[in-house]
Amino acid sequence: MKFTRVKSIRGELSVPGDKSISHRAVMFGSLAEGTTAVRNFLRGADCLSTIECFRRLGIQIEEKPDEIRIYGKGLHGLSAPSQILDAGNSGTTTRLIAGILSGQDFDSTLTGDASIQKRPMGRIIEPLTQMGASIESLSGNGCAPLRIEGRPLHGIHYRTKVASAQVKSSILLAGLYADSPTSVTEPALSRNHSELMLRQFGADVKTEGTTATIAPAPRLAGQEITVPGDISSAAYFIAAACVTPGSELLIRNVGINPTRDGILRVCRMMGADLTVMPYENQKGESAADLLVRSSSLKGCVIEGELIPTLIDELPVIAVMACFADGTTVIRDAAELKVKESDRIAVMAENLSAMGAQVTATDDGLIIEGGRPLRGAAVNSHLDHRIAMSFAVAALNADGETVIQDAECVNISYPGFYQDLQRLCL
């Protein structure tokens, strides 16, 4: 994809459904008794991988124009797959489904694309093994493909080394099949979509501080779910409107779960002209319309417990920092190294190519704002969040920017470029 500078960003937008919630709706609906209907489901490649995995586990899933219908068979209704389960590029699918498969009465093999086969799975293998699971990394490197032998599980109290919703959710889902309660304590609170939705489906989940506890579930019941817009997808448009002169953008129906709203907090810290207009909570998940105008941004420090609430938004926050007055420091974000790409190295490499003053650190980035950006060839490293972040940067850079392997945005936002083009003047 090729981009050049635009005059402004103006109009109204609804971003696709939240990726995290869409994944979980399919998984929990498959384990529930009865039908689950999911509206505003994200039909990105990652979530479609989750659908395909559960179809291979014997679940009927119907894709209608306005909703997804999952015909659940209950906690013990999955069937042994006749094929290897392929999670594609989805870390969420891989890690969460591993927790479910650990408690089944059959064996399975779980893999993904080249990126997934490099991402660390030891962080789920260790706690699931403590619960009695049998999981083997077939490559012997702690990564997929994983061979999972279903076993009887027992409850544990596990302390995670990183705040990760994927690790926490994997353990809690295995806890549905355990013989006693299972608890997960994190160093900071990660996104809590699993806890909220499991309660909606009828599971006994309690949260105290950074500890979530689930009791073995006798049954889950099918639900009707309306997925709010994904704040991670909205982040690119928030950033674009903030840094592009003369911009005004209304983004409708964005999920603002407090474990995910770090981008909004950083916008306030940076002095962004952002108005949040919330709705009533929808079964634990809250949403809002966001009005964003072009802003004079200032640098800030992003660290500590704020990091888990915006880990996926840090690449585009780094782009915003290039247009801010002063220095922005991102730290405590070493987790960025084990995403779809090493996002610390990739952001530093590509922003430097565009003329930004950026220093990569062991756990983040230091960005000196205020230097004009110039067009460049940007290597997306097949990482959807890298590609979308540099589309935003390119709108305010001199000359032409070319994003290589730009189609990777289909993982989370298939219509991203069309939506962006429609709003550009």
Helices and strands as residue ranges (DSSP letters): E 2-3, E 10-14, H 19-31, E 33-39, H 45-56, E 60-63, E 67-73, E 85-86, H 91-102, E 107-111, G 116-118, H 122-130, E 134-137, E 146-149, E 157-159, H 165-175, E 182-185, H 193-200, E 205-208, E 211-214, E 224-226, H 231-243, E 248-255, H 262-269, E 273-278, E 287-293, E 301-302, G 304-309, G 311-313, H 314-322, E 327-330, G 334-338, H 343-353, E 357-361, E 364-368, E 377-379, H 384-394, E 401-404, G 406-411, H 416-423
